[in-house]
Amino acid sequence: MNIAGGLRMALMGTILASAMGAMAGEEAEKAPILLNTREDGYRGIWYFNQKSNDEYVYKYSGGLGTYCAKHIPFAWYAPEANKTFFTYGGAYKDKNRLIHMVSYYDHATGEVPRPLLLLDKQTDDAHDNPVINIDPDGYIWIFSSSHGTSRPSYISRSVEPYSIDQFELKWQGNFSYPQPWIIPGKGWLFMHTHYTGGRAICMSTSEDGITWSERRFLSRMGEGHYQITNFFRQKVGSAFNYHPPKKGLNWRTNLYYMESDDFGETWKTAGGQVLEPMLTDPASPCRVAEYESKGLNVYIKDVSFDSAGRPVILYLTSKGYESGPKNMPRNWTIARWTGREWLILPSNIISDNNYDMGSLYVESDTQWRLIAPTEAGPQPYNPGGEVVMWLTEDAGESWDMVRQMTKNSPYNHTYVRRPVNAHPDFYGFWADGHGREPSVSRLYFCNKNGDVFRLPFDMEGETAKPERTKP
């Protein structure tokens, strides 16, 4: 597969020719060799973005091994193996450089093995974090991202089904914010972003994960988008915001949604109106809610579906991009498609940072669960905090806090991620880290009841049991 360029110096308003095609075996052999070695513990990457010259130090920062919201998914439960496989952005014990790590939780034994160090990304930028998928034959796929076009991206596959012992490189090129899905009976529909004078929403398809269709551009309104996608049977849905022109990428607003149930051939609104990619008009019929005139930023957190395949979008609104109390309140909000209209449901859940990331679990058409760091942590107004479980029994009309899962933590907990096919014993996955200065970062998971377990930072044996933390 060959994804051709599109550098930042591309002419404004011009989409450079870009394709995903077969990559010759000789080219694959020239690519950096996968490391395929084991580390002796679970250690996450610490990362910051944009110094702020105030008491909060950065626009956002912390233990970002499961960052960012636009990377999906980080964990996947495989019932055939009774294991939850996961990937994350790791770091060396003596050096804060991003390494792509792969491991699993064995539900039969309650143990984890030493994690596999797949590759060294030669950066400390957590935007290069990996994501995971498991194909119908049990092979584990890792999509290794890049932040923009300055570094290569990779796709790797396990040599054996349901095994992390060794991976082989299947492709290299460039993509950002990877969200790879397998549509039953059809193959891969790979949603991602490409930097072409802005962040353009793109897709490519493949039967085997090696040879790909040409990259298709779906939307670039203004300076582009951040999107979050999910799949339901034959359908893939994308929820996204947009960057208005000439305001900079810290200004993101509005809420949009589009979906395809024919392997990306046709894209429609939730109500079925056919769209004509590439979308460029911010007043597109796929707009769910308009926030630009209200001066509000929109940070999309998750998208899921009810039993009828109707989308449910979780997002946060804020008065601005800077950390601190001046942009309060930061409201968690639900947009739910009823089959006839979008309902916008602001909640009683308030966060203290735009990058407080949590996951939505649509467990029935009325009962939904949110696991997110919505309580202030030891570094208030920095990303993350203490992890809380919220529950609604009326499809988002009202929310109750049912459990505070972490308390008195030394560092903020960040970016709680929902596994695909989430098993009750491994229901959420995240990291921690200091919000205002470099620190170590540890990895955690929780069960459906809200009990929290820390993955071993250091290991002496080949396997170990995660440590249950005190709430």
C-alpha positions as CSV (number, residue, x, y, z in Angstrom):
1,M,0.0,0.0,0.0
2,N,1.4,3.4,-0.9
3,I,-0.1,6.6,0.5
4,A,1.4,9.4,-1.5
5,G,2.3,12.7,0.1
6,G,0.4,15.9,0.8
7,L,2.8,18.1,2.7
8,R,1.9,21.2,4.6
9,M,3.3,23.3,1.8
10,A,0.6,22.1,-0.5
11,L,-1.2,24.9,-2.3
12,M,-4.2,26.2,-0.3
13,G,-7.5,24.9,-1.6
14,T,-5.8,22.1,-3.5
15,I,-6.0,18.4,-2.6
16,L,-2.9,16.6,-3.7
17,A,-3.2,13.3,-5.4
18,S,-3.0,10.6,-2.8
19,A,-3.4,6.9,-3.1
20,M,-3.3,3.7,-1.1
21,G,-2.0,0.8,-3.3
22,A,0.1,-2.2,-3.1
23,M,3.6,-1.9,-1.6
24,A,6.3,-4.2,-3.1
25,G,7.9,-6.7,-0.8
26,E,11.3,-5.2,-1.5
27,E,10.1,-1.8,-0.1
28,A,8.6,-3.5,3.0
29,E,12.0,-5.1,3.6
30,K,13.7,-1.7,3.6
31,A,11.3,-0.4,6.3
32,P,12.6,-0.1,9.9
33,I,12.7,-3.6,11.5
34,L,10.1,-4.3,14.1
35,L,11.7,-4.8,17.5
36,N,9.5,-7.6,18.8
37,T,11.1,-7.6,22.2
38,R,9.6,-7.8,25.7
39,E,9.7,-5.1,28.3
40,D,9.8,-5.8,32.0
41,G,6.8,-3.7,33.0
42,Y,4.0,-1.4,31.9
43,R,5.2,2.2,31.6
44,G,3.3,4.9,29.6
45,I,4.5,8.0,27.7
46,W,4.4,11.4,29.2
47,Y,3.6,14.2,26.8
48,F,2.8,17.9,26.6
49,N,1.4,20.2,24.0
50,Q,1.8,24.0,23.8
51,K,3.3,25.8,26.8
52,S,0.8,28.3,28.3
53,N,3.1,30.4,30.5
54,D,0.8,30.2,33.5
55,E,0.3,28.1,36.5
56,Y,-1.2,25.3,34.4
57,V,2.1,25.2,32.4
58,Y,0.6,23.6,29.2
59,K,-2.5,23.6,27.1
60,Y,-2.6,19.9,27.9
61,S,-0.2,17.3,29.3
62,G,0.2,14.2,31.4
63,G,0.3,10.5,31.1
64,L,-1.0,10.1,27.6
65,G,-0.4,6.4,26.7
66,T,-4.1,6.1,25.7
67,Y,-4.3,9.5,24.0
68,C,-5.9,10.8,21.9
69,A,-9.7,10.6,21.6
70,K,-9.3,10.4,17.8
71,H,-7.3,7.1,18.1
72,I,-9.7,4.2,18.2
73,P,-9.6,1.5,19.6
74,F,-7.0,0.8,22.2
75,A,-8.4,-2.5,23.5
76,W,-10.3,-5.4,22.0
77,Y,-11.8,-8.4,23.8
78,A,-11.5,-11.7,21.9
79,P,-13.9,-14.3,23.3
80,E,-12.2,-17.1,21.3
81,A,-9.1,-16.6,23.4
82,N,-10.8,-15.2,26.5
83,K,-8.3,-12.3,26.5
84,T,-8.5,-8.6,26.1
85,F,-5.7,-7.5,23.8
86,F,-4.6,-3.9,24.1
87,T,-2.0,-1.4,22.8
88,Y,-0.7,1.8,24.2
89,G,2.0,4.4,23.9
90,G,4.8,3.3,26.2
91,A,8.2,4.7,27.3
92,Y,11.5,3.2,28.1
93,K,12.4,2.9,31.8
94,D,15.2,5.4,31.5
95,K,14.0,7.5,28.6
96,N,10.7,9.3,27.7
97,R,10.6,8.2,24.1
98,L,7.5,6.7,22.5
99,I,7.5,3.0,22.0
100,H,4.5,1.1,20.7
101,M,3.5,-1.6,23.2
102,V,1.1,-4.6,22.8
103,S,-0.2,-6.9,25.5
104,Y,-3.3,-8.7,26.8
105,Y,-5.2,-9.5,30.0
106,D,-5.9,-13.2,30.4
107,H,-9.4,-13.5,31.9
108,A,-8.9,-17.2,32.8
109,T,-5.8,-16.5,34.9
110,G,-6.2,-12.9,35.9
111,E,-2.7,-12.2,34.7
112,V,-0.8,-10.2,32.2
113,P,2.4,-11.1,30.4
114,R,5.5,-9.0,29.9
115,P,4.3,-6.5,27.2
116,L,5.7,-6.6,23.7
117,L,7.8,-3.7,22.4
118,L,6.7,-3.6,18.8
119,L,8.6,-0.5,17.5
120,D,10.3,2.7,18.5
121,K,8.6,5.7,17.0
122,Q,11.7,8.0,17.4
123,T,9.6,10.7,19.0
124,D,8.0,11.6,22.3
125,D,4.8,12.8,20.5
126,A,1.8,10.9,21.8
127,H,-0.1,11.8,18.6
128,D,1.9,8.9,17.2
129,N,0.2,6.4,19.5
130,P,-1.0,3.0,18.0
131,V,-4.4,1.5,17.8
132,I,-5.5,-2.2,17.6
133,N,-7.9,-4.4,15.7
134,I,-8.5,-8.2,15.6
135,D,-9.6,-9.7,12.3
136,P,-12.1,-12.6,11.9
137,D,-9.2,-15.1,11.8
138,G,-7.8,-13.9,15.1
139,Y,-4.8,-12.0,13.8
140,I,-3.9,-8.9,15.8
141,W,-3.3,-5.7,13.8
142,I,-1.6,-2.6,15.0
143,F,-1.9,0.7,13.2
144,S,0.9,3.0,14.2
145,S,0.0,6.6,13.6
146,S,1.9,9.8,12.8
147,H,1.3,13.4,13.7
148,G,1.1,15.0,10.3
149,T,3.4,14.1,7.5
150,S,6.9,14.4,9.0
151,R,7.1,10.8,10.2
152,P,6.1,7.5,8.7
153,S,3.1,5.4,9.8
154,Y,3.0,1.6,9.9
155,I,0.6,-1.3,9.8
156,S,1.7,-4.5,11.5
157,R,0.1,-8.0,11.9
158,S,0.7,-10.8,14.4
159,V,2.4,-13.8,12.9
160,E,0.0,-16.1,14.8
161,P,-3.7,-15.7,15.7
162,Y,-4.3,-14.4,19.2
163,S,-0.6,-14.2,19.9
164,I,1.6,-11.2,20.7
165,D,4.9,-13.1,20.4
166,Q,5.9,-11.6,17.0
167,F,4.5,-9.2,14.5
168,E,5.4,-8.6,10.8
169,L,5.3,-5.3,8.9
170,K,2.5,-5.2,6.3
171,W,2.6,-1.6,5.2
172,Q,4.3,1.8,5.7
173,G,3.3,5.3,4.5
174,N,1.5,8.0,6.3
175,F,-1.8,8.6,8.1
176,S,-3.0,10.4,11.2
177,Y,-5.7,9.7,13.8
178,P,-6.3,6.0,12.8
179,Q,-9.7,4.4,13.2
180,P,-9.6,1.0,11.4
181,W,-12.8,-1.1,11.2
182,I,-13.6,-4.4,9.6
183,I,-17.0,-4.6,8.1
184,P,-18.3,-8.2,8.1
185,G,-18.2,-9.9,4.7
186,K,-16.5,-6.8,3.1
187,G,-13.2,-6.0,4.6
188,W,-11.4,-3.0,6.1
189,L,-12.9,0.5,6.1
190,F,-10.1,2.6,7.4
191,M,-11.2,6.0,8.7
192,H,-8.3,8.4,9.2
193,T,-7.0,12.0,8.8
194,H,-4.7,13.4,6.2
195,Y,-2.9,16.7,6.5
196,T,-3.5,18.7,3.3
197,G,-3.6,22.4,4.2
198,G,-5.8,21.3,7.1
199,R,-7.1,18.1,8.7
200,A,-9.1,16.3,6.1
201,I,-11.4,13.3,7.0
202,C,-10.5,10.4,4.7
203,M,-11.2,6.7,4.2
204,S,-9.6,3.8,2.4
205,T,-10.8,0.2,2.0
206,S,-9.0,-3.1,1.7
207,E,-9.8,-6.8,1.5
208,D,-6.6,-8.0,3.2
209,G,-5.2,-5.0,5.1
210,I,-2.2,-5.0,2.8
211,T,-3.4,-3.7,-0.6
212,W,-5.7,-0.6,-0.3
213,S,-7.9,1.5,-2.4
214,E,-7.1,5.1,-3.2
215,R,-7.6,7.4,-0.3
216,R,-10.9,9.1,-0.6
217,F,-11.4,12.6,0.9
218,L,-14.7,13.0,2.7
219,S,-14.7,16.4,4.4
220,R,-12.5,19.4,4.9
221,M,-14.6,22.4,6.0
222,G,-12.5,25.4,6.9
223,E,-9.2,24.2,8.2
224,G,-10.5,20.7,8.8
225,H,-11.8,18.4,11.5
226,Y,-11.4,16.1,14.4
227,Q,-13.5,13.0,14.0
228,I,-14.5,10.0,16.2
229,T,-16.0,6.9,14.5
230,N,-17.6,3.6,15.4
231,F,-19.3,0.8,13.6
232,F,-22.6,-1.0,14.0
233,R,-23.1,-4.2,11.8
234,Q,-22.6,-2.9,8.2
235,K,-22.5,0.8,9.2
236,V,-19.7,3.1,10.1
237,G,-20.6,6.5,11.7
238,S,-18.4,9.6,12.0
239,A,-19.0,12.4,14.5
240,F,-16.8,15.5,13.9
241,N,-16.3,19.2,14.7
242,Y,-14.6,21.7,12.4
243,H,-11.9,24.4,12.5
244,P,-13.2,27.8,11.2
245,P,-10.8,29.4,8.7
246,K,-8.2,31.9,9.9
247,K,-8.8,31.3,13.6
248,G,-6.2,28.6,14.2
249,L,-6.6,25.0,15.2
250,N,-7.3,25.7,18.9
251,W,-10.7,27.0,17.8
252,R,-13.0,24.0,17.0
253,T,-16.7,24.2,17.0
254,N,-20.1,22.7,15.8
255,L,-21.1,19.1,15.8
256,Y,-21.6,17.0,12.6
257,Y,-22.5,13.4,11.9
258,M,-22.4,11.2,8.8
259,E,-22.7,7.5,8.2
260,S,-22.3,4.9,5.5
261,D,-23.9,1.4,5.3
262,D,-22.4,0.4,1.9
263,F,-18.7,0.2,2.7
264,G,-18.1,3.9,2.2
265,E,-19.6,4.2,-1.2
266,T,-22.4,6.5,-0.1
267,W,-22.4,8.8,2.9
268,K,-25.6,10.1,4.5
269,T,-27.0,12.1,7.4
270,A,-28.5,10.2,10.3
271,G,-31.9,10.8,8.6
272,G,-30.8,9.3,5.3
273,Q,-30.1,12.4,3.2
274,V,-27.3,11.6,0.7
275,L,-24.2,13.8,1.1
276,E,-21.7,14.6,-1.7
277,P,-18.1,14.3,-0.4
278,M,-15.9,16.1,-0.2
279,L,-17.9,18.3,2.2
280,T,-16.7,21.9,2.4
281,D,-19.7,23.9,3.7
282,P,-20.0,24.3,7.5
283,A,-23.8,24.6,7.0
284,S,-23.9,21.0,5.6
285,P,-27.1,19.1,6.2
286,C,-25.0,16.7,8.4
287,R,-24.6,19.4,11.0
288,V,-26.1,18.2,14.3
289,A,-25.7,21.4,16.4
290,E,-24.3,24.9,15.7
291,Y,-22.0,26.3,18.4
292,E,-19.9,28.7,16.3
293,S,-22.2,31.7,16.8
294,K,-22.3,30.9,20.6
295,G,-18.5,31.2,20.8
296,L,-18.2,27.6,22.2
297,N,-15.5,25.0,21.5
298,V,-16.6,21.4,20.9
299,Y,-14.5,18.4,22.0
300,I,-15.9,15.1,20.8
301,K,-15.3,12.2,23.2
302,D,-17.2,9.1,21.9
303,V,-19.9,7.8,19.6
304,S,-21.9,4.7,20.0
305,F,-25.3,3.2,18.8
306,D,-28.5,1.9,20.4
307,S,-30.0,-1.4,19.5
308,A,-31.6,0.0,16.3
309,G,-28.3,1.5,15.1
310,R,-29.2,5.1,16.0
311,P,-26.1,7.2,16.9
312,V,-25.4,8.6,20.4
313,I,-22.6,11.2,20.5
314,L,-20.7,12.2,23.7
315,Y,-19.0,15.6,23.7
316,L,-17.9,18.5,25.8
317,T,-18.4,22.2,25.2
318,S,-16.1,25.0,26.5
319,K,-15.6,28.7,26.2
320,G,-12.0,28.4,25.0
321,Y,-9.0,26.3,24.6
322,E,-6.9,27.5,27.5
323,S,-6.7,25.5,30.8
324,G,-8.0,27.1,33.9
325,P,-11.3,28.3,35.4
326,K,-11.9,31.2,32.9
327,N,-13.3,28.8,30.3
328,M,-15.7,27.1,32.8
329,P,-18.2,25.5,32.7
330,R,-17.0,22.6,30.6
331,N,-20.3,20.7,30.0
332,W,-20.6,17.1,29.1
333,T,-23.4,16.8,26.5
334,I,-25.2,14.0,24.6
335,A,-26.6,14.3,21.1
336,R,-29.0,11.4,20.4
337,W,-30.7,10.6,17.2
338,T,-34.3,9.4,17.9
339,G,-35.0,8.2,14.3
340,R,-36.7,11.5,13.5
341,E,-34.5,14.2,15.1
342,W,-31.5,15.0,17.1
343,L,-32.0,15.6,20.8
344,I,-29.3,17.7,22.5
345,L,-29.1,16.7,26.1
346,P,-26.7,18.8,28.3
347,S,-25.9,17.0,31.6
348,N,-25.1,17.8,35.2
349,I,-21.6,16.5,34.6
350,I,-19.0,19.3,34.6
351,S,-15.2,18.9,33.9
352,D,-12.4,21.2,34.7
353,N,-10.4,20.6,31.5
354,N,-11.2,20.3,27.8
355,Y,-9.1,17.2,27.5
356,D,-10.9,15.2,30.2
357,M,-11.6,12.1,28.1
358,G,-14.1,9.4,29.0
359,S,-16.0,6.6,27.3
360,L,-19.7,6.0,26.8
361,Y,-21.2,2.5,27.2
362,V,-24.6,2.1,25.6
363,E,-25.7,-1.1,27.5
364,S,-29.4,-0.9,26.6
365,D,-31.6,1.6,24.9
366,T,-32.1,3.4,28.2
367,Q,-29.2,2.4,30.4
368,W,-25.9,4.1,29.5
369,R,-22.7,4.3,31.5
370,L,-20.0,6.9,31.4
371,I,-16.5,6.3,32.9
372,A,-14.4,9.5,32.9
373,P,-12.0,11.6,35.1
374,T,-14.7,14.2,35.9
375,E,-13.7,14.9,39.5
376,A,-10.8,17.3,40.1
377,G,-7.5,15.6,40.5
378,P,-4.3,16.5,42.3
379,Q,-3.4,18.9,39.4
380,P,-6.8,20.7,39.0
381,Y,-7.6,22.3,35.6
382,N,-5.1,20.1,33.9
383,P,-6.2,17.1,31.8
384,G,-7.8,14.3,33.7
385,G,-8.4,13.9,37.4
386,E,-10.1,11.3,39.5
387,V,-12.1,8.6,37.6
388,V,-15.9,8.5,38.2
389,M,-18.6,6.2,37.0
390,W,-21.9,7.8,35.9
391,L,-25.2,6.1,35.0
392,T,-28.3,7.1,33.2
393,E,-31.5,5.0,33.1
394,D,-33.4,7.3,30.8
395,A,-31.2,7.6,27.7
396,G,-29.2,10.6,28.8
397,E,-32.0,12.7,30.2
398,S,-30.4,12.6,33.7
399,W,-27.2,11.2,35.2
400,D,-26.2,9.9,38.6
401,M,-22.8,9.5,40.0
402,V,-22.7,5.9,41.1
403,R,-19.1,5.5,42.2
404,Q,-15.9,7.5,42.5
405,M,-13.3,5.0,41.3
406,T,-10.1,6.7,42.2
407,K,-9.3,9.0,45.2
408,N,-6.3,10.8,46.6
409,S,-4.2,10.0,43.6
410,P,-0.7,11.5,43.2
411,Y,-1.3,12.1,39.5
412,N,-4.2,12.9,37.2
413,H,-5.9,9.9,35.5
414,T,-6.4,10.5,31.8
415,Y,-8.1,9.2,28.7
416,V,-10.4,6.3,29.8
417,R,-10.9,4.1,26.7
418,R,-13.7,1.6,26.0
419,P,-12.6,-1.8,24.6
420,V,-14.4,-3.2,21.6
421,N,-16.6,-6.1,22.9
422,A,-15.8,-5.0,26.4
423,H,-15.7,-7.8,28.9
424,P,-17.1,-7.0,32.4
425,D,-13.6,-7.7,33.9
426,F,-11.8,-5.3,31.6
427,Y,-14.2,-2.5,31.0
428,G,-12.0,0.6,30.7
429,F,-8.3,1.3,30.1
430,W,-6.3,4.4,30.9
431,A,-3.0,5.9,32.2
432,D,-2.0,8.5,34.8
433,G,0.7,11.1,35.0
434,H,1.5,14.5,36.5
435,G,-0.5,17.3,34.8
436,R,2.2,20.0,35.0
437,E,5.6,18.4,34.9
438,P,7.3,15.3,33.4
439,S,6.6,12.2,35.5
440,V,6.4,8.4,35.2
441,S,3.1,7.2,33.9
442,R,1.3,4.0,34.9
443,L,-1.4,2.0,33.2
444,Y,-4.8,1.0,34.7
445,F,-8.0,-0.9,33.8
446,C,-11.3,-1.3,35.6
447,N,-14.1,-3.8,35.7
448,K,-17.8,-3.0,35.1
449,N,-18.4,-2.5,38.9
450,G,-15.8,0.2,39.0
451,D,-12.9,-1.7,40.7
452,V,-9.6,-0.4,39.5
453,F,-6.4,-2.4,38.8
454,R,-2.9,-1.1,38.1
455,L,-0.7,-2.9,35.6
456,P,2.7,-3.8,37.0
457,F,5.2,-1.0,36.5
458,D,8.1,-3.5,37.0
459,M,8.0,-7.3,36.6
460,E,10.3,-10.0,37.8
461,G,8.6,-13.0,36.2
462,E,7.1,-13.6,32.8
463,T,3.5,-12.9,34.0
464,A,2.0,-11.0,36.9
465,K,-1.3,-10.2,38.5
466,P,-2.4,-6.5,38.2
467,E,-2.7,-4.8,41.6
468,R,-6.2,-3.8,42.8
469,T,-6.0,-0.1,43.9
470,K,-7.8,1.3,46.9
471,P,-10.7,3.6,46.0
